[in-house]
Amino acid sequence: VPEPSSVLDSINISGTAISQLCKDPDMKPIGACRTCLVEIEGVRGYPASCSTPISQGMKISTTGNKLDLIRKSVLELTAGMVHSDKDDYKELSRVMESNSISGQVWKSRSREETDASNPIFNIAMDSCILCGRCAQACQTGHQFIGAIDVLGTSNQARIGTFMDKPLLESICTTCGQCLSVCPTGAISTKVEPAVIERTVTTTCPYCGVGCGIKAQVTSDDTIVEMLDDPENDSSLGMLCVKGRFGYTFVHHEDRLTEPLVRRNGSLQRATWDEALDFIADKLLAYEGDSFATLCSAKATNEDGYIQQKFSRLVMQSNHIDHCTRLCHSPSVEAMLASLGSGATSNSYIDYEEAGCLVIIGSDANSNHPVAASRMRSAVVERGAKLIVINPRRIDMCDYADIWLRPRPGTDVALL
């Protein structure tokens, strides 16, 4: 078992089944649900395995007459927090079944109304067991946003936002991290996903962070859900609103799925052979300097290479441009002169371990949300200093030690 590890880590590595309702595999232990109790030789009581460090020579039992009875009682109390009108409470239902609990022993208390203000998902307290995973994911577990937390105490405890306002009126970015870690389905999408046939692991195409995504695909090859990929070193199980929910364009009715050729003033369907022949005939009239091409940053490096090769060799033209010339080209020149390399010189881990971060002319929260989460992690967890240089006020100013607000066009003078 790698160090440092908990008793629960060693149990999971061994393949031994044990309930762990408040422990997400990618986050720190909370110790709230008390369902991962174990018996350790020489240790008094029944500690929670998620928050107990493992040590050499430990003798651990996950079952036993008294231990099983305590865990069953805890699970019965936990099940009493939810209403029994649903068929499936996901992890909770599976854990209850594995511990031979067939139904509710305790009657649920009256719960708060469902927060349906968010356009994508709801927060239904009648299915919530107050494990705290959603709040941790929104805070120091993943995103470092802090839109939701556990509010109130005793039988008034609930998941909510600052000033108990609707989620839509909070600082929530709809990244869906809370949705991804909820063990009971209390946080769920407004439209239930169809039956999943297979999972395709790939990379999010929206920005340059390179977040890992797992497309959930049905039998008719329709993407119905997008999950995060904890094994991706760029995102570490995080996604933003675009990566998690911005996939519907793939099957949108307005998306072109076959060639259209304009005939007699209107676009008409054509075969690929017809369309390619039509384009080739038209391009013959524009060889040489009359031809130019504009490459896209949304395409891969290989796509860009083929595009410039086509322009130079086939069309005999050097008129090749790229959309990043307007935004990235100046920084490349500056980095070449100052650092000797036009590419990034650091990794995402360097953000988290830095003592000081400077964000100049960039809105990381909007353009690279997951990278911004790792910057917030450095500030919140490690006490890194943050300097923001931007004429506009951006969200990262909330975390900044210094916000320099130069007049537009005075960047060179400032630097």
RAJOVEN-V703254 format. One record per residue. N is the residue number from 1. RES is the residue in one small letter. SS is DSSP state (H for helix, E for strand, L for the rest). PSI is psi in whole degrees, -180 to 180 (* if undefined). Layout:
BEGIN
N;RES;SS;PSI + N;RES;SS;PSI
END
This chain:
BEGIN
1;v;L;126 + 2;p;L;150 + 3;e;L;147 + 4;p;L;142 + 5;s;L;159 + 6;s;E;170 + 7;v;H;-38 + 8;l;H;-38 + 9;d;H;-45 + 10;s;H;-35 + 11;i;H;-45 + 12;n;H;-40 + 13;i;H;-35 + 14;s;H;-15 + 15;g;L;9 + 16;t;L;131 + 17;a;L;133 + 18;i;L;142 + 19;s;L;146 + 20;q;L;67 + 21;l;L;-31 + 22;c;L;2 + 23;k;L;109 + 24;d;L;139 + 25;p;L;-24 + 26;d;L;8 + 27;m;L;166 + 28;k;L;156 + 29;p;L;147 + 30;i;L;-41 + 31;g;L;29 + 32;a;L;-36 + 33;c;L;-26 + 34;r;L;29 + 35;t;L;-8 + 36;c;L;29 + 37;l;E;145 + 38;v;L;168 + 39;e;E;125 + 40;i;E;126 + 41;e;L;126 + 42;g;L;-3 + 43;v;L;131 + 44;r;L;141 + 45;g;L;-161 + 46;y;L;89 + 47;p;L;157 + 48;a;E;124 + 49;s;H;-24 + 50;c;H;-29 + 51;s;H;13 + 52;t;L;118 + 53;p;E;143 + 54;i;L;146 + 55;s;L;158 + 56;q;L;135 + 57;g;L;3 + 58;m;L;136 + 59;k;L;113 + 60;i;E;136 + 61;s;E;131 + 62;t;L;-8 + 63;t;L;163 + 64;g;L;155 + 65;n;H;-53 + 66;k;H;-40 + 67;l;H;-44 + 68;d;H;-38 + 69;l;H;-42 + 70;i;H;-46 + 71;r;H;-41 + 72;k;H;-40 + 73;s;H;-41 + 74;v;H;-43 + 75;l;H;-36 + 76;e;H;-41 + 77;l;H;-40 + 78;t;H;-44 + 79;a;H;-26 + 80;g;L;-8 + 81;m;L;-18 + 82;v;L;157 + 83;h;L;151 + 84;s;L;18 + 85;d;L;3 + 86;k;L;150 + 87;d;L;-30 + 88;d;L;120 + 89;y;L;30 + 90;k;L;-121 + 91;e;H;-40 + 92;l;H;-43 + 93;s;H;-42 + 94;r;H;-40 + 95;v;H;-40 + 96;m;H;-42 + 97;e;H;-42 + 98;s;H;-20 + 99;n;L;19 + 100;s;L;41 + 101;i;L;114 + 102;s;L;-23 + 103;g;L;-175 + 104;q;L;134 + 105;v;L;-36 + 106;w;L;144 + 107;k;L;137 + 108;s;L;145 + 109;r;L;167 + 110;s;L;130 + 111;r;L;166 + 112;e;L;162 + 113;e;L;154 + 114;t;L;133 + 115;d;E;104 + 116;a;L;20 + 117;s;L;-30 + 118;n;L;138 + 119;p;L;-13 + 120;i;L;-42 + 121;f;E;160 + 122;n;E;157 + 123;i;E;107 + 124;a;L;106 + 125;m;H;-20 + 126;d;H;-6 + 127;s;H;9 + 128;c;L;137 + 129;i;L;11 + 130;l;L;42 + 131;c;L;-25 + 132;g;L;1 + 133;r;H;-40 + 134;c;H;-42 + 135;a;H;-40 + 136;q;H;-40 + 137;a;H;-37 + 138;c;H;-26 + 139;q;L;-116 + 140;t;L;-4 + 141;g;L;-35 + 142;h;L;-68 + 143;q;L;-26 + 144;f;L;43 + 145;i;L;-51 + 146;g;L;34 + 147;a;L;-33 + 148;i;E;158 + 149;d;E;175 + 150;v;E;117 + 151;l;E;154 + 152;g;L;180 + 153;t;L;166 + 154;s;H;-132 + 155;n;H;8 + 156;q;H;2 + 157;a;L;142 + 158;r;E;165 + 159;i;E;128 + 160;g;E;-175 + 161;t;E;175 + 162;f;H;132 + 163;m;H;14 + 164;d;H;36 + 165;k;L;165 + 166;p;L;151 + 167;l;H;-37 + 168;l;H;-24 + 169;e;H;5 + 170;s;L;-170 + 171;i;L;14 + 172;c;L;135 + 173;t;L;4 + 174;t;L;39 + 175;c;L;-21 + 176;g;L;11 + 177;q;H;-37 + 178;c;H;-41 + 179;l;H;-40 + 180;s;H;-23 + 181;v;H;-7 + 182;c;L;125 + 183;p;L;-8 + 184;t;L;-9 + 185;g;L;13 + 186;a;L;-35 + 187;i;E;114 + 188;s;E;154 + 189;t;E;152 + 190;k;L;-29 + 191;v;L;120 + 192;e;L;129 + 193;p;L;150 + 194;a;L;177 + 195;v;L;129 + 196;i;L;131 + 197;e;L;-39 + 198;r;E;165 + 199;t;E;132 + 200;v;E;117 + 201;t;E;127 + 202;t;E;-164 + 203;t;E;137 + 204;c;L;134 + 205;p;L;0 + 206;y;L;-43 + 207;c;L;-172 + 208;g;L;5 + 209;v;L;-38 + 210;g;L;38 + 211;c;L;144 + 212;g;E;134 + 213;i;E;152 + 214;k;E;104 + 215;a;E;127 + 216;q;E;115 + 217;v;E;138 + 218;t;L;180 + 219;s;L;-22 + 220;d;L;23 + 221;d;L;35 + 222;t;L;129 + 223;i;E;121 + 224;v;E;-9 + 225;e;E;150 + 226;m;E;124 + 227;l;E;157 + 228;d;E;164 + 229;d;L;99 + 230;p;L;-20 + 231;e;L;-5 + 232;n;L;121 + 233;d;L;-17 + 234;s;L;-40 + 235;s;L;-23 + 236;l;L;40 + 237;g;L;5 + 238;m;L;153 + 239;l;L;159 + 240;c;L;-178 + 241;v;H;-35 + 242;k;H;-44 + 243;g;H;-36 + 244;r;H;-34 + 245;f;H;-5 + 246;g;L;46 + 247;y;L;-5 + 248;t;H;-17 + 249;f;H;-24 + 250;v;H;-39 + 251;h;H;18 + 252;h;L;146 + 253;e;L;-23 + 254;d;L;-8 + 255;r;L;136 + 256;l;L;124 + 257;t;L;-1 + 258;e;L;156 + 259;p;L;146 + 260;l;E;132 + 261;v;E;133 + 262;r;E;119 + 263;r;E;129 + 264;n;L;38 + 265;g;L;0 + 266;s;E;149 + 267;l;E;129 + 268;q;E;150 + 269;r;E;145 + 270;a;L;160 + 271;t;L;165 + 272;w;H;-38 + 273;d;H;-42 + 274;e;H;-44 + 275;a;H;-44 + 276;l;H;-40 + 277;d;H;-41 + 278;f;H;-46 + 279;i;H;-44 + 280;a;H;-43 + 281;d;H;-40 + 282;k;H;-39 + 283;l;H;-25 + 284;l;H;-27 + 285;a;H;-2 + 286;y;H;31 + 287;e;L;152 + 288;g;H;-147 + 289;d;H;-13 + 290;s;H;-4 + 291;f;L;138 + 292;a;L;155 + 293;t;E;144 + 294;l;E;118 + 295;c;E;158 + 296;s;L;141 + 297;a;L;-13 + 298;k;L;-16 + 299;a;L;167 + 300;t;L;167 + 301;n;H;-37 + 302;e;H;-39 + 303;d;H;-44 + 304;g;H;-39 + 305;y;H;-47 + 306;i;H;-39 + 307;q;H;-45 + 308;q;H;-31 + 309;k;H;-42 + 310;f;H;-43 + 311;s;H;-45 + 312;r;H;-45 + 313;l;H;-44 + 314;v;H;-48 + 315;m;L;-5 + 316;q;L;42 + 317;s;L;139 + 318;n;L;12 + 319;h;L;82 + 320;i;E;127 + 321;d;E;167 + 322;h;E;142 + 323;c;H;-26 + 324;t;H;-6 + 325;r;H;-30 + 326;l;L;-29 + 327;c;L;-42 + 328;h;L;-28 + 329;s;H;-44 + 330;p;H;-39 + 331;s;H;-33 + 332;v;H;-47 + 333;e;H;-44 + 334;a;H;-41 + 335;m;H;-36 + 336;l;H;-43 + 337;a;H;-38 + 338;s;H;-33 + 339;l;H;-15 + 340;g;L;2 + 341;s;L;136 + 342;g;L;-4 + 343;a;L;167 + 344;t;L;141 + 345;s;L;5 + 346;n;L;164 + 347;s;L;172 + 348;y;H;-31 + 349;i;H;-34 + 350;d;H;-34 + 351;y;H;-48 + 352;e;H;-27 + 353;e;H;3 + 354;a;L;151 + 355;g;L;-24 + 356;c;E;135 + 357;l;E;137 + 358;v;E;121 + 359;i;E;113 + 360;i;E;124 + 361;g;L;25 + 362;s;L;143 + 363;d;L;83 + 364;a;H;-35 + 365;n;H;-35 + 366;s;H;-41 + 367;n;H;-36 + 368;h;L;70 + 369;p;H;-39 + 370;v;H;-38 + 371;a;H;-37 + 372;a;H;-34 + 373;s;H;-38 + 374;r;H;-29 + 375;m;H;-43 + 376;r;H;-34 + 377;s;H;-41 + 378;a;H;-40 + 379;v;H;-47 + 380;v;H;-47 + 381;e;H;-33 + 382;r;H;-4 + 383;g;L;25 + 384;a;L;147 + 385;k;E;140 + 386;l;E;127 + 387;i;E;122 + 388;v;E;126 + 389;i;E;105 + 390;n;L;131 + 391;p;L;-30 + 392;r;L;149 + 393;r;L;124 + 394;i;L;167 + 395;d;H;-32 + 396;m;H;-14 + 397;c;H;-25 + 398;d;H;-22 + 399;y;H;-2 + 400;a;L;141 + 401;d;L;-34 + 402;i;E;132 + 403;w;E;109 + 404;l;E;128 + 405;r;L;75 + 406;p;L;156 + 407;r;L;142 + 408;p;L;133 + 409;g;L;0 + 410;t;L;18 + 411;d;H;-45 + 412;v;H;-43 + 413;a;H;-39 + 414;l;H;-45 + 415;l;L;*
END
